[in-house]
Amino acid sequence: MADDRPVPLDEYPIHQVPLSMKHVATGDRNAYDRCIFHVFDHEGRALLILGLGVYPNAGVIDAYATLRVGDTLHAVRASDALGDDRMNNLAVGPLRITVEQPLKKIRLQCAPEGPDSLAYDITWSADFPAVWEPHHVQRRGDRLTLEGRRFVQAGSVRGTIHIGGEDIAVGPGEWTATRDRSWGVRPIPGEEGGRGAEEHRPEGFHWLWVPVRFDDRFVMVIAQEDADGHRTLNEALLVRNGERDIQLGWPHTDIRYRSGTRHPESAVIHLTDPARKPLELGVRVLASSPLAVGAGYPPADDWQHGTWRGRGWTDRRAYDLSDPSAHPLAAYGVTDHAARFTLDGQVGYGIFEHGSFGRHDPSGFTAFDSVAP
């Protein structure tokens, strides 16, 4: 029998529809609400990616953390039944996120399992205001497959990461952190594609999501394109504290891929300021972490977000990333690259998230097995 009593969130005047905050306004099983954080040093020695999500209509809460050091990716994943308190108990297994000051300060924690296991206790502090990303809608035929609302933010971090019996000090100046919050409808495993999946197979998909923190500004670039280069999502913003956001035109990107792959090593993103002055955002990749390995993003074959694993499921493991052939599905998922950026004589740090699958005419890719010469 369902428990229909009020939940803690119902105390606050934040309701959007005449339902308890326990429920979402859609009956779509793919309803979700989650976050992702990127924490990385400026030399490319360590890249920590972590997130937590709730899936109200699936009754699931899950979280993950991956740390790349050298060629080893350390992963922690946890999943459980979704409870009623989503304000004060954003935790599952050893992973916890505590909102100490909304949009300003967030504590990120992973409890250890043993002396050599991955653990961390980090406080993330905002350096710039959060900004909206474009409203994201995707359909396959007439079927709505994705509708998401997102905001992104850059900040500083302070704390400790523990791995292999050693502590890694995390602090401002030598480390940067970005984060993304999103909610809406997004496919989780188990969805039957039906006619839409059979008759509307995409020929290609090309994606860029690039949040960059400089000392005095934050730059956000998004581009999503179809096989022929048609742009379906576009954003380029420059954010400064206390000033109106500046639009930087229609971004175009030249990417230099590692030969025989679609792995970016460097790039130039061409932007335009309101006075039509060309701007070049230079990119040099420092460290890379494929989200399909350890982090639960499609097409991961060992665990994906939103899947029911029973109560109290926790998994820890390490992946060897030195041999790409050991993780063949990673090439068909998005990869997050910690990167060094240059713009207008300044140096900044951020994430160059990129995925390119199938045909993409502007890049010269002709099929799913096409790679850079």
N, C-alpha and C positions, 0 to 999 in steps of 0.2 A: 504494500500500500504506500503510495507516494506521500511524502511529508510536505505539506503545503504551508507550513508556518513561515512567518517573515524571517528574513535573513538580515545580518547586520547592515548591509548596504541600504536596506529599506528605511533606515532611520534618517537618511539624508535626502534633501529635496533635489534629487537628480534624475527622477524618473522621466523617461521619454515616451513611454506607452503605458497603458493601464494594466501593467503586469508587475509582479514582484521582480526585483533586480536579480533574483535567482534565474530568471528565464530571459531569453533573447526574443526579439520580435519576429524572428523567422523560425519556421520549423525545419529548415534545411539542416540535414545532418552534418554538413560541412562548416557550420558556424564556428568561428574561432576568435580568440583574443590573445595576443602574445607579444613578446618582445625579443630583441636580440641585442647583445652588447659585443663590441670588439675592443679588446685591450691589448696593446702591443708596444714594444719598445722601438726606438728610432733607429736601431741598428739591424733589426730583423732577426734578433736572436729568439724572441718568444712572441707567439700570437695566440692569445686566449679568446675564444668565442664561446659565448654562453647565452642561454635563453630559457624562457618559461612560457608555456601556453596553456590555456584552458579551452575545452571543447564542450560547451554546455549541453548540446543535444546528443553528444556521444557519452557524456558523463565521465570525461577523462581530464586529468591534469597531468602534464609531463614537463620535464626539464632536461637540459643537457649542458655539458661543458666539454670543450675540446681545447687542448693546449698543444701547440706544435713547438717542439724544441729540437733543433737539428732535423733529422729525417723521421723522428718518432712523433706520432700523434697520440696523445693520451686522452681517453674519452671516459666520461661518466654520464650515464643516462638513467633517468628514473621516471616511473609512471605510477599513477594511483587513481582511485576513485575521486571524482571532484566533490569537494565539500561545499559548505555554505558560506564560509568566511573567505572572501577574496580580497579583503583589505589588509587584515593583520596576519594572515597566514598564507603568504605566497611562497609555499615550500612544498617540496616533494622529495622524499628520500633525503640524501645529504645536501641537496641544493636548495638555496633560499635566496629570495630577493625581498629586501625591505625598503619601502618608500619612506624615507625619513622626512623629506620635504619635497612635495610634488613638483616635478620639472626642475628641481635644483639639486637634490642630494639623495643618492640611492646606495644602499649597502648590498654587496654581492658576496655570497658565502657558499663554500663547499666544504663540508666536514670531511676529515680524513677517514680512511678505512684502516690504514696501517701506516707505519713510519715512512714508507716509500711512495705512498699513493698521492694522487693529485688532490690538493686542497688549496683553498684561498680565502682570504678575508680582505675585501677591497671596498673602499668608498669612492663612488663616482660622483663628481661635482660638476655641474653645468658651467661652461664658460660663455655660452651664447644661448639665446632663447631658442626654444623648439620651433620648428617651421613645418608647415604642412607639405606633404608630397602630393602630386596630382591624384585625384580620385581615379582609382584603378579598376577598370571593368574589362572582363574578357568573356567572350561567348564562343561556344563551339556549335556551329549551326544556330539553332534557336535556344540552346541550353546555356543559361548563365553558369559559368564555371568559377568565376572569381569576381568578387566585388569587395575592394578593400579601402579602408581609410587609414592613412599612415601619417606619423610625424617623425622627424629625425632631429638629432641634436648632437653636438660635440662637447666634450668636456675633458677634465683632468682626473687622474686617479691616484690614490694613495693606499698602500697596504702591502700585503705579502702574498706571493704564490709559493706553494710548497710542492716540490716534485723530486722524486728520487733521493729523499733524505736531505735535500738542500732547500734553503729559503731563497727566493728571488725577491728583492726589494722593488716595490713599484712606487714611483713618485712622479710629481710634475717635473716638466723640463726634459725628461728622458723618455717619458711614456705619454701616449695619447689614447683617448677612448672615444668611440662614437656609439650611438645607440639608435634603434628604430623601434617604434611601437605601432602595431597594426591590429586591426580587427575587421570583421565582416564575414565573408564566405570565401573559403579557399579549399580546394580538394584535399581530402584526407583519404588514406587507403581504404579500399572496399567499395568505392563508387563504381556503379555499372555505367559504362559510357554509352552503350546502346547505339542507336543510329548516328548520333552526333560524333561519337568516337570513330565509327567506321567510315562515314562519308565525308568527314571534315578533318582529316588528318593534316596537321600543319607541315608544310614543306621545309620550314626553317624558322628559327627563333634566335634573336640577337638581343642581348640585355647588358646594360651598364647601370650601375648604381654606385655613385662616387661621392661620399661625404668627406670633406677635407677641412682640417683645422689649421689655420694660421694663427699667429699671435694676436692679430687685431681683426680677424675676419674668419667667417666660416663659409665655405663654398659647397653647394650641393648640385650635382649633375645627375640626371636620369635620362636614359634613352632606351626605348624598346622598339624593335623593328621586326617586320615580317621578312620572308625570304627575299622579296624584291627590294627591300630597303624602305618600305612604307613605314613611317613613324606612327606608332600607336600610343606612345607615352613619351612625354617630353618635358624637361624642366632644367633650368640653369639659374641658380640664385646665388647672390652674394649677400651675406648677413653680417651686420655689425651691431654691436650693442647700442641701443638708443637711437638707431636710425632706421629709416624705411628700407625694406629689402629691395635689392637692385636686381632686375632681370637681366640675364646675360645672353639673351638670344637663343638661337637654335644650334645646339652643340653638334659639332662634327668631330669624329675621332679617327686618328691614324694610329693603328696599333701595330707594333712590331712583335710578331709571334716567334716563339722558338721553332726552329725548322723541324718539320715533321709532326707538328702538334698544333693545337689552338691555345697554347699556353702563352699569355702575354708576358713579355719581359720589360717593355717600356711602351709609352704612348704619348701622344700630344692630343689634347682636347682643345679644339678651336672654339672660342667664345667671342662675343661681341658686346661691348658696353653700350649704355644708352646713347652715347655720342657717336656710335658706329665705329669706335676704335677696336681693332682686332686684339684679342687677348689669347695667349697660349698657356694652357695649364699643362705643364710637363709632368710625366709620371715615370717613376722608376720603381719596379716591384722589388720588395725586400724579402717577403716571406709569403707563402701561399698555403691555404687550407681548403680543400674541397669539401663543400657542405654535404655531399653524398657519402662522405666517410666520417663516421662517428657522430655527426651532428643531426642526423635524422631527416635531412631534406631529400626529396626525390632526386634520383632513383635509388636511394639506399636500399640494400637488400637484406640488412639485418635488423633494422628498426626504423620506423618513420613516425613523425608526429601524429598524435591523435588516435593511435592504435591502442586497443585495450589489451594490456598484458597481465591483467589481474591486479589485485591489491598488493601494494608494497613491493613492486618490481624495481630492482636496481641492477645495473650492469656496469662493470668497469672493464676496460680493455685497452690495449695499445695496438696501434697500426704502424707498419713500416711503410713510409711513403717514398722510400728510395727507388722502388721499382714500380713505375706507373702501371705496368701490365698486371700487377697484383690487384689492382682496383679498377677494372675496365669500365665500370659504370660511372666512375667519377668524371670522365670526359663528357658525359651527357647530363651533368648537373652543373649548377653554378659554383664557382670557386671564389673565395674571398682572399684578396691579396692585400696585405699591409704594404703601404707604398710611401715613398718620399715624393713630394710634389713641389713644383716651382711655379710662381705666378708673379709677374711684375717685379722681379728681383727679390721676392720673398720665398722662404722655404717653409713648407708645411707638411703635415703628415695626416694620412687618412686611409680609407679603404677603397680599393679599386675592385669592386665586385663585378665579375664578368661571366657570361655564359653565351656560347655561340654553338648552336646545334643545327645540323642540316644545311640547306642551301642558304647562302647570304650573298647576294649579288655584289653589293658594295665592297665586300671583303674578298671576293673571288672564290668563295667556297661554293661548290656545285652540288654536294650531296652530304649525307651524314658521315661518310668516310673521307671527306675532303679535308686536307690539312695544309698548313703553310709550307711553301717550297723550302 
